[in-house]
Amino acid sequence: MNNKIMTSLSLLQITDLHILPGLGDIFLGINTEHYFHAVIDLAFAENDHFDLVLVTGDIAQDPCEISYQRILQKLEATNTPCICLPGNHDNYQLMQQIFNTTQVNCQKQVFLQNWQLICLNSQIPGSPSGGLSKEELLFLEDCLANYPNHHALIAVHHHCLKTKSAWLDTMIIENSEEFLTITKKHPQAKVITNGHIHQEMDIKSGSVRILGTPSTCFQFKPESKTITLDTTSPGYRVIKLYEDGRIESKITRLSEPLTGLQMDVPNY
C-alpha cells in the first residue's frame, strides 16, 4: 500500500478589480478598491499559504500609473509571487512597466514544480471582445510541445466557452475553437482559468477543465440577455494543483454585501 501524501500547489486567483485613478473614486456606486483590499485580506486570512497569486485582467478601469502603483503596493504586501495578465480595460504596456518587480510581474510562463503556468493576452486593442493572435497561439503551442512532462494551467482574461449570457458571449475569444484545439492536442493541458465574466464557471471541454472566477467588485447576473448586475458578493478562487495532474478548486466570497451598488448600468 502506498501511503505517500500527495503534495499540492496552492494558487489564489483574483480578477476584474476595476481600480480607479483616485483612492476614493466610485464606479457603479461602489469603491472598487475597498473590495479589492477586502478580498485579498480575506484570502490570506483564511488560507495558510499561497505559492502564487494570479491576477487575470481588468486590473484598472481607467488605466494610469497611479492606480497601477497602488495595486502593486497591495500585491507586494502579500509577500507572495504575483503574475498579472491584461484585460480589455488595461494598458498592457503600462502594466509591464509598473508590474516589473521580482515579486509582481507579467511573466508569460512560470514553472512550479511539475506544473507550468502559461499566460495569454486576449486583448483586442480598442475592443471589449477577446481574441488570441497567431503569436499567442504559437507561444501556447511551443510551451506545451516543449514541456510535455509538465502539467499545464493556462490563464487568460476572456472566456473561451459560452456563459449563456447573450451580451457577455458577444465578447468571447473569437478564435476559441482554434485555442481549444491546441489544448486538446496536449493531454498535459489540464485547466484554463479566466476572468472577464464576473461570475463563477466550472465546466469541461473534453478533458480540459474551464474555470471562471468572480470579480473582486461587482458581479454580472448569470444567464442574462442584456447587461445585468448581480447583488452576489465579491470573491476569489483557490486552485490546488497536484503533482499527478489533479485539480481542486473552490470559490470563497465576502460575507459583507456590496453597499451602494448601482443596478442600472448606463455604460460599462
C-alpha positions as CSV (number, residue, x, y, z in Angstrom):
1,M,0.0,0.0,0.0
2,N,1.3,3.5,-1.0
3,N,0.9,5.8,1.9
4,K,2.6,8.7,0.2
5,I,0.9,12.0,0.8
6,M,0.2,13.8,-2.5
7,T,1.6,17.4,-2.3
8,S,-0.1,20.3,-4.0
9,L,0.5,23.8,-5.1
10,S,-2.0,26.5,-4.0
11,L,-2.8,29.4,-6.3
12,L,-5.0,32.4,-5.5
13,Q,-6.9,33.8,-8.5
14,I,-8.4,37.3,-8.3
15,T,-9.8,39.1,-11.3
16,D,-11.6,42.2,-12.6
17,L,-10.5,44.6,-9.9
18,H,-11.5,47.7,-12.0
19,I,-9.4,50.0,-9.8
20,L,-9.9,53.7,-10.5
21,P,-7.4,56.6,-10.6
22,G,-8.4,58.2,-7.3
23,L,-8.3,56.3,-3.9
24,G,-11.9,57.2,-3.1
25,D,-13.3,57.1,-6.6
26,I,-16.6,55.3,-7.1
27,F,-17.6,53.1,-10.0
28,L,-21.3,51.9,-10.4
29,G,-21.9,53.2,-6.9
30,I,-19.1,51.3,-5.1
31,N,-15.5,51.8,-4.2
32,T,-13.8,49.0,-6.1
33,E,-10.5,49.5,-4.3
34,H,-12.2,48.8,-0.9
35,Y,-13.5,45.5,-2.1
36,F,-10.2,44.5,-3.8
37,H,-8.4,45.0,-0.4
38,A,-11.2,43.2,1.4
39,V,-11.0,40.1,-0.9
40,I,-7.2,39.9,-0.7
41,D,-7.3,40.3,3.1
42,L,-9.9,37.6,3.4
43,A,-8.0,35.2,1.1
44,F,-4.8,35.5,3.2
45,A,-6.7,35.3,6.5
46,E,-8.5,32.1,5.5
47,N,-5.6,30.2,3.9
48,D,-2.2,29.3,5.4
49,H,-0.1,29.7,2.2
50,F,-0.2,30.5,-1.5
51,D,2.5,29.6,-3.9
52,L,1.3,32.2,-6.4
53,V,-1.3,35.0,-6.8
54,L,-2.8,35.1,-10.3
55,V,-4.5,38.4,-11.4
56,T,-6.4,37.8,-14.6
57,G,-7.1,41.2,-16.0
58,D,-9.3,44.3,-15.9
59,I,-7.0,45.3,-13.2
60,A,-7.7,49.0,-13.8
61,Q,-10.9,50.5,-15.1
62,D,-9.2,53.7,-16.4
63,P,-5.6,52.7,-16.5
64,C,-3.0,55.1,-15.3
65,E,0.3,55.0,-13.5
66,I,-1.0,56.0,-10.0
67,S,-3.7,53.3,-9.9
68,Y,-1.3,50.5,-11.0
69,Q,1.2,51.7,-8.4
70,R,-1.4,51.4,-5.6
71,I,-2.3,47.9,-6.9
72,L,1.4,47.0,-6.9
73,Q,1.8,48.2,-3.3
74,K,-1.1,45.9,-2.1
75,L,0.2,42.9,-4.1
76,E,3.7,43.3,-2.8
77,A,2.4,43.5,0.8
78,T,1.3,39.8,0.4
79,N,4.9,38.7,0.2
80,T,3.8,36.2,-2.4
81,P,4.8,35.9,-6.1
82,C,2.1,37.6,-8.3
83,I,1.6,37.2,-12.0
84,C,-0.6,39.8,-13.8
85,L,-2.5,39.5,-17.1
86,P,-4.1,42.2,-19.1
87,G,-7.9,42.6,-19.6
88,N,-9.7,44.6,-22.2
89,H,-9.7,47.7,-19.8
90,D,-6.0,47.5,-19.1
91,N,-3.0,49.3,-20.7
92,Y,-0.7,46.3,-21.1
93,Q,2.4,48.4,-21.9
94,L,1.9,50.4,-18.7
95,M,1.3,47.3,-16.8
96,Q,4.6,45.8,-18.0
97,Q,6.4,48.9,-16.9
98,I,5.0,49.0,-13.4
99,F,4.4,45.3,-12.6
100,N,8.1,44.7,-13.2
101,T,9.5,43.6,-9.8
102,T,10.9,40.3,-8.7
103,Q,7.7,39.6,-6.9
104,V,5.0,41.2,-9.1
105,N,5.3,41.0,-12.8
106,C,3.8,40.0,-16.2
107,Q,5.7,36.8,-16.9
108,K,4.0,34.7,-19.5
109,Q,5.5,31.3,-18.5
110,V,6.1,30.2,-14.9
111,F,7.3,26.8,-13.7
112,L,6.0,25.5,-10.3
113,Q,7.4,22.0,-9.6
114,N,6.0,19.8,-12.3
115,W,3.4,22.3,-13.5
116,Q,3.7,25.2,-15.9
117,L,1.6,28.3,-15.9
118,I,1.0,29.8,-19.4
119,C,-0.4,33.3,-19.5
120,L,-2.1,34.5,-22.7
121,N,-3.0,38.0,-23.8
122,S,-6.6,38.0,-25.2
123,Q,-6.8,41.8,-25.7
124,I,-8.1,43.2,-29.0
125,P,-7.0,46.8,-28.9
126,G,-10.0,49.2,-28.8
127,S,-12.5,46.4,-28.4
128,P,-14.1,44.7,-25.3
129,S,-14.0,41.4,-27.2
130,G,-11.4,38.7,-26.9
131,G,-9.1,37.1,-29.4
132,L,-5.7,35.3,-29.5
133,S,-3.2,36.5,-32.0
134,K,-1.1,34.0,-34.1
135,E,1.8,34.9,-31.9
136,E,-0.1,34.0,-28.7
137,L,-1.3,30.7,-30.2
138,L,2.3,29.8,-31.3
139,F,3.5,30.7,-27.8
140,L,1.0,28.3,-26.3
141,E,1.8,25.5,-28.7
142,D,5.5,25.9,-28.0
143,C,5.1,25.9,-24.2
144,L,3.0,22.7,-24.4
145,A,5.2,21.0,-27.0
146,N,8.5,21.8,-25.3
147,Y,7.4,20.6,-21.8
148,P,5.3,17.5,-22.3
149,N,6.1,16.3,-18.8
150,H,4.8,19.4,-17.1
151,H,1.0,19.6,-16.4
152,A,-0.3,23.0,-17.7
153,L,-2.6,25.6,-16.3
154,I,-3.5,28.3,-18.9
155,A,-4.6,31.7,-17.8
156,V,-6.4,34.2,-20.0
157,H,-8.7,37.2,-19.4
158,H,-11.6,36.4,-21.8
159,H,-13.7,33.3,-21.7
160,C,-13.4,30.5,-24.3
161,L,-16.8,28.8,-23.7
162,K,-20.2,30.4,-23.7
163,T,-21.7,31.6,-20.5
164,K,-25.4,31.5,-21.7
165,S,-25.4,35.3,-21.2
166,A,-26.1,36.6,-24.7
167,W,-24.4,40.0,-24.2
168,L,-21.3,38.5,-22.5
169,D,-20.9,35.9,-25.2
170,T,-20.5,38.6,-27.8
171,M,-17.1,39.2,-26.2
172,I,-15.9,35.5,-26.1
173,I,-12.5,34.8,-27.5
174,E,-13.2,35.0,-31.2
175,N,-10.9,32.1,-32.2
176,S,-11.8,29.9,-29.2
177,E,-12.1,26.8,-31.3
178,E,-8.6,27.1,-32.6
179,F,-7.4,27.8,-29.0
180,L,-9.2,24.7,-27.6
181,T,-8.0,22.5,-30.5
182,I,-4.4,23.2,-29.4
183,T,-5.1,22.3,-25.7
184,K,-6.8,19.1,-26.7
185,K,-3.7,18.0,-28.7
186,H,-1.7,18.1,-25.5
187,P,-3.0,15.9,-22.7
188,Q,-0.9,17.7,-20.1
189,A,-3.1,20.8,-20.6
190,K,-5.3,20.3,-17.6
191,V,-7.1,23.6,-16.9
192,I,-7.9,27.0,-18.3
193,T,-8.9,29.8,-16.0
194,N,-10.3,33.2,-17.0
195,G,-11.8,36.4,-15.7
196,H,-14.0,38.9,-17.6
197,I,-17.3,37.2,-16.9
198,H,-17.7,38.4,-13.3
199,Q,-19.3,35.1,-12.3
200,E,-18.4,31.5,-11.5
201,M,-17.9,28.9,-14.2
202,D,-16.7,25.3,-13.8
203,I,-17.2,23.2,-16.9
204,K,-15.2,20.9,-19.2
205,S,-14.2,20.9,-22.8
206,G,-13.0,17.4,-23.4
207,S,-10.6,16.7,-20.6
208,V,-9.7,20.3,-20.1
209,R,-11.4,22.0,-17.1
210,I,-12.6,25.6,-17.7
211,L,-12.8,27.9,-14.7
212,G,-14.3,31.4,-14.5
213,T,-13.9,33.5,-11.3
214,P,-16.0,36.2,-9.7
215,S,-14.8,39.7,-9.7
216,T,-13.3,41.4,-6.6
217,C,-16.0,44.0,-7.0
218,F,-19.4,43.8,-8.7
219,Q,-20.8,40.6,-10.4
220,F,-22.9,40.0,-13.6
221,K,-26.1,38.1,-13.3
222,P,-25.8,34.7,-14.9
223,E,-27.8,33.7,-18.0
224,S,-29.0,37.3,-18.7
225,K,-29.8,38.5,-22.2
226,T,-28.6,42.1,-21.5
227,I,-26.1,43.5,-19.1
228,T,-27.4,43.0,-15.6
229,L,-25.6,43.3,-12.3
230,D,-26.0,40.8,-9.5
231,T,-26.0,41.5,-5.8
232,T,-23.8,38.5,-5.1
233,S,-20.7,39.4,-3.1
234,P,-17.2,39.7,-4.5
235,G,-14.9,36.7,-4.2
236,Y,-11.7,34.8,-5.1
237,R,-10.8,31.4,-6.3
238,V,-8.3,29.0,-4.8
239,I,-6.8,26.4,-7.3
240,K,-4.9,23.4,-5.9
241,L,-2.6,21.7,-8.4
242,Y,-1.4,18.2,-7.5
243,E,1.7,16.5,-8.8
244,D,-0.3,13.8,-10.5
245,G,-2.2,16.4,-12.6
246,R,-5.4,16.6,-10.4
247,I,-7.0,19.9,-9.7
248,E,-9.2,21.0,-6.8
249,S,-10.8,24.5,-6.8
250,K,-13.3,26.5,-4.8
251,I,-14.8,30.0,-4.6
252,T,-14.9,32.0,-1.4
253,R,-16.9,35.2,-1.2
254,L,-17.0,38.1,1.2
255,S,-19.7,37.8,3.9
256,E,-20.4,41.5,3.5
257,P,-22.8,42.6,0.7
258,L,-22.0,45.3,-1.8
259,T,-23.1,48.6,-0.4
260,G,-24.5,51.2,-2.8
261,L,-24.3,49.2,-6.0
262,Q,-25.9,51.0,-8.9
263,M,-28.1,48.3,-10.5
264,D,-28.8,50.4,-13.6
265,V,-25.7,50.3,-15.9
266,P,-25.8,53.2,-18.4
267,N,-22.4,52.3,-19.9
268,Y,-20.0,49.6,-18.9
